Amino acid sequence: MNKKIALVTGAGAGIGQGIAFELASKGYKVYANARSEASIQKTLEISRERGYDILPLLFDVSVEAQVREQISSLERIDCLVNNAGISFLRTIEETTEEDWDLILNTNVKGYFFCAKYAIPKMERGASIINLSSGAAKTGGAIVSIAYSSSKGAINTMTLALATRLAPKGIRANVISPGFIDTKMLAANDSPLEYYKSVIPLGFLGTVEDIASFAYYLASDQARYITGQIIEINGGDIMG
């Protein structure tokens, strides 16, 4: 039987890397996306050590021509994981037009381009998983207005995809992580102990918490789940 094929964007570190490893460990052939060889090198090194079937696919998700060229080269896509994204701390007063465009181009336009060119490679039973954030609901006090806005757009985009793709048997869902123990979280101004203190369960989530659920959504076990925004946050956002 041919392996299932997944494309994971932003797979050089953190959640994207974790999802790439999880899918590969479950037998997927994974195309791990990053913008450069340097940014994907660590993922490939660990992959070789573990014997995973992970191959690099280099493109900038915000550049349509690159997305089209690289995704068109793939034989099939059973699972697209849109994860590539950027963030930085800015008040609305500090946010420039260039800041806004950089985040929206990567976090929203990038998801759109990847979905646009992946869908023709998909068959019934395929899955699109978009990574969002609890900031889409809360406004995200510790992130920029541009970042929070981009995550809200991702949620709405996913609902539109789920509606339009359901007749084709292709599912689309959102994983919305809360505070996850990654370098991105550590780069924020607040200490990690602060985040633990505001989480009802009292601890940070891990990359593996997100990756294992991504595999579930990609699998046939989730065949009846589409158009959902699933919060994985230790109870930080309830309702």
Steps between C-alpha positions, in 0.01 A plus 500: 500500500632847414585725789276792575660833415497809720625854445584690819591867465728675747654165597843629600424517873231501765149379424559451127804287562313298762209432265739396222666251736167366628359439152825341382507274806153378403612405150443816299737627236540860615607800298638744755481859386725792589630805318864389497723195538649642818162532671399140426840340565435400863171334406674296231786399730263369768291333232797305369596392852149364557460345157206719401391557141524880501606705200561876477277724291638851489274796429371820657130445568425867434631486141237344275736405217722304739204326661351405163829368362593289801158356584435422133804272511339269757332182388212517750411661831300314762554756774593868487610654828511879474726604784749756366450829677670793665433721799654787690408730785358833384234732633257634242680833518832330425368281218601628158344420166806287425448305825134442415574386146780267610282316751184486290692395188663210684229393743194543277603530138748216552225267624281600209770436239590160645136389515434632149774288345472199730129438443541385136744239636248367751250217478204399715614442857773765493534751781602863540618603847552871564689614809345803665518646853283581797585862417232478231241491780666708770673767293833382636629748757861379459510502121447762233162606362618377161571152637163473675322622186683247286392213724138610488522503122645147503204374702250651257695380196492147638123505543465615139731221382310239700169610349626498142706181523253281690326378179841379381559311823789727601501621860634829639550575868687739729729413789517803727783457752520685826828553683739239361856458626689619191775751422231736367329511839831534682583802283208697647556746782318305771674212685373147439382480862249776421340296223475197727325712761216600264436151360228315695685166470814670632758403238613585150404286205766325295563470129405134534154595632436684175672251271309198628170674441609607153559134417154416631340765277697373202393140560183317403403501868400864450305433180185663642672816624515809279458873541605491865725733701656281766656680796794319665584729787474340844169677558642847444208581270172332590203548270 
